[in-house]
Structure formats: structure tokens, C-alpha cells
Amino acid sequence: MPHEFQIAGVFFPPMLIAAVIGVLATVVTVRTLNRYRLARLFYAPTLVQLCLAILYTLLVNSFL
């Protein structure tokens, strides 16, 4: 397991990389849900978005 990632001479912690990938995956998922009008089925779409970001971040972090 790497302790840090190096991009252009700058070191980044793995959790930061996982969080960025998790948020990007959340944006894609939320846009897909909005496009097919499935977001209206949730009581609190903002909470769903937050939970998706956390779940995606943890999932990506487990593979890094």
C-alpha cells in the first residue's frame, strides 16, 4: 500500500485521491439520476448525494 502519491513533484495522501475520485463518481451518478428523473424518488436528494460520496470514497479507498 503506497503511503503517498506523487504528481508533478507534489505528494498527495491516498485518502485525498480517493475523495476526489469518489466525488467525481458521485457527480456522474447524480447527473445520471437527474437525467432520468430518478432523483425525485428520494426524500432528501442532498443527503443521498452526501451518502454516495462517502460510499464511493470508502470503496475507492479500499482498493488504493
C-alpha positions in Angstrom: 0.0 0.0 0.0 1.6 3.3 -1.0 2.0 5.9 1.7 1.6 8.8 -0.7 1.2 9.6 -4.4 3.5 11.9 -6.3 2.0 14.1 -9.1 4.4 16.6 -10.7 6.6 16.6 -7.6 3.8 17.2 -5.2 2.9 14.5 -2.7 -0.7 13.7 -2.0 -2.2 11.4 0.7 -4.2 8.4 -0.7 -7.4 9.5 1.1 -7.3 12.8 -0.8 -7.1 10.9 -4.1 -9.8 8.6 -3.1 -12.0 11.5 -2.0 -11.6 13.2 -5.4 -12.4 10.1 -7.3 -15.4 9.5 -5.0 -16.8 12.9 -5.5 -16.3 12.7 -9.3 -18.2 9.3 -9.3 -20.9 10.9 -7.2 -21.3 13.8 -9.7 -21.6 11.3 -12.6 -24.2 9.3 -10.6 -26.3 12.3 -9.6 -26.3 13.7 -13.1 -27.5 10.3 -14.4 -30.2 10.2 -11.7 -31.3 13.7 -12.7 -31.3 13.0 -16.4 -33.6 10.0 -16.0 -35.7 11.9 -13.3 -35.0 9.3 -10.6 -33.7 11.8 -8.1 -37.3 12.9 -7.5 -38.0 9.5 -5.9 -35.7 10.3 -2.9 -37.0 12.2 0.1 -33.8 14.1 0.6 -31.6 14.1 -2.6 -28.9 16.1 -1.0 -28.4 13.5 1.7 -28.4 10.8 -0.9 -25.6 12.7 -2.7 -23.6 13.0 0.5 -24.0 9.3 1.3 -23.0 8.4 -2.2 -19.9 10.5 -1.9 -18.9 8.8 1.3 -19.7 5.3 0.0 -17.7 5.9 -3.2 -14.8 7.3 -1.3 -14.7 4.4 1.1 -15.0 2.0 -1.9 -12.1 3.6 -3.8 -10.0 3.9 -0.7 -10.3 0.1 -0.1 -8.8 -0.5 -3.5 -6.0 2.1 -3.1 
